[in-house]
Amino acid sequence: QVQLVESGGGLVQAGGSLRLSCAASTRTFSTYAVGWFRQAPGREREFVTAISWSGGSTYYADSVKGRFTISRDNAKNTVYLQMNSLKPEDTAAYYCAAGLRGRSATMGEYDYWGQGTQVTVSS
């Protein structure tokens, strides 16, 4: 069983930045691909970005490409999401997820999920 804990969310003005963290409980975290997803009120959960187990491959949704950067530090069992140039439409609960099937935009490819951290961007 892998436990994931997100942190770093908060309230920020449009154009600002936040860095989210996803800390994992397992020592085998380096074998897992990790994805970030988000869910705004009244909307379905959507893919944001994903990173391979080694960090050598990343994948971004078009809506965040060029503004968000995913990275990982396997020595710390942590994945980061650097979010720059934030927009009000980025407001959502952000969830990290881990899976052994490789980086993917599909929620069903992930086996473990965190509880989420709220990001609110004011205009």
DAZI-V852081 format. One record per helix or strand. SS is the DSSP state (@ for helix, = for strand). FROM is the first residue (numbers start at 1). TO is the last residue. Records with the same first field share a line. If there is no record, write none. Layout:
BEGIN
SS: FROM-TO, FROM-TO
END
This chain:
BEGIN
=: 4-7, 10-13, 18-24, 33-39, 46-51, 58-60, 68-73, 78-83, 92-99, 112-113, 117-122
@: 29-31, 74-76, 88-90, 107-109
END
